[in-house]
Amino acid sequence: MLLHGAFRGFAGGARDVTLDASTIREALDALVQAHPTLAERLRDERGTLRPHLALFINQDDARLLGWEDAPLHDGDIVHVIPALSGG
Amino acid sequence: MAKKVALLVGTKKGLFILRGDAGRGSWACDGPEFAPAEIHHAAYDPRDGSIFAAVNQTWGGSRVEVSRDMGKTWKTTKNPAFPEGTERTFSKTWHIEPGHEKTPNVVWAGTEPAALFKSEDRGETWSIVKSLDDQPSRAKWVPGFGGMGLHSIAIDAQDPKKMQVGISVGGVYTTTDGGTTWAQDNKIDGAPSERPDVFYCIHKLLAHPEKSGVRFMRVHEEVYWRDPGETTWRFSTTGLPSNFGFAAAIHPRDTSTAYCIPLDGRQRTASPFGIGVYRTRDKGKTWDRLDKGLPEGAPLESVREGMHNDRLDPIGLYFGTANGDVWASTNEGESWKRIAQYLPYVTSVHAATVD
């Protein structure tokens, strides 16, 4: 997983994490295991992913692939991005 | 050692710290920290020197940060969290109030959705005060223009078990047993009309830091005073140029003096009368305008947490404005000097009196 923008700061400056996961949900759980400070930055107290969070699998928006259930394959890169919004 | 003042200035784009010299005449500005997050409020804890910052943003969610070294380093605390069984989730922190000196590990936080959270470990973790959350009258609370927040936490000077909270729009609740039980506390004395039992939109409720029982309250369209032993809020608005306003301060030693910044109720700025601080020295019976040094007629705006005072003698008063100015008075409001400008929209000012 590749952390972008503010999420690197929330993870103590970490840029990337290599982990085993078959879905986005498993990947996020493993990411939090590796960097517990990300837990409340990614999800609220009900476990809902926070708004303004974009997840991409390689070049593809995970929302179009099943969001947390989106499947992952060997070598995939999951990008964790603070979504650009506003204007 | 002579004490100095550090101003914690929350803005819509981060936290700034203005550090004054011994005479409060020149100020060095550090920051911003946490930009572009909005800092709804930041508070200094005189018991141990901690600084708490309410960091509110959508990226990564809102959080409370704490510094134990006057802003050099920061640590993210465990979020205030609503318990299972409710659909509400923590959205933002409106106010952080260090506890009484007799309860050295206690810190309070008011949040949106409106709730009171208590920390018993100097702000590392937070638990909801369920007894307040379970009040049947909570069903009557509704959001004000800025949301539905618990923003005022007024702890009695002598007894930490006695405190009030103020909610927009939900009125005042009082506890006399440290938060085990609460009672609505909205009875008024002298207001032009009756108020519903959730009162009105409380804008700021302050406890005198040295005199038990003294309170000053800025409500949407009135200000109120309460003396020791009283159980009603005494209407104290006559003499102000408008009913409306947010920013308020209470003199930390004099038990009859308080300050507020009136705004026009429609425009929400100091137009048409111009920015000015109003002072009462007789518990709200009369008000004096203090504007020497302030820009004449300027339609500035200062919001809920926009004014605070230090603890020196004479006290320093400080207020921030929506156009990014911070103004200071080192003679209890008699004259004013701009000590910062071109900051982002100032959302809070808190004066830390430090060694």
Contacts between the chains, C-beta under 8 A, distances in Angstrom:
chain1	res1	chain2	res2	distance
A	5	B	59	7.6
A	6	B	59	5.1
A	6	B	60	5.7
A	7	B	60	7.0
A	10	B	60	5.6
A	10	B	76	8.0
A	37	B	76	6.6
A	40	B	61	6.4
A	40	B	63	7.1
A	40	B	78	7.3
A	40	B	79	4.8
A	41	B	60	3.8
A	41	B	61	6.1
A	41	B	63	7.9
A	42	B	60	7.7
A	44	B	61	6.5
A	44	B	89	4.5
A	44	B	90	6.9
A	45	B	79	7.0
A	45	B	81	3.8
A	45	B	82	6.1
A	45	B	89	5.6
A	45	B	90	6.4
A	46	B	89	5.8
A	48	B	89	7.5
A	50	B	58	7.3
A	50	B	60	6.7
A	50	B	61	5.0
A	51	B	58	5.8
A	52	B	58	4.4
A	52	B	59	5.4
A	53	B	59	8.0
A	82	B	59	4.3
A	82	B	60	7.2
A	83	B	59	7.9
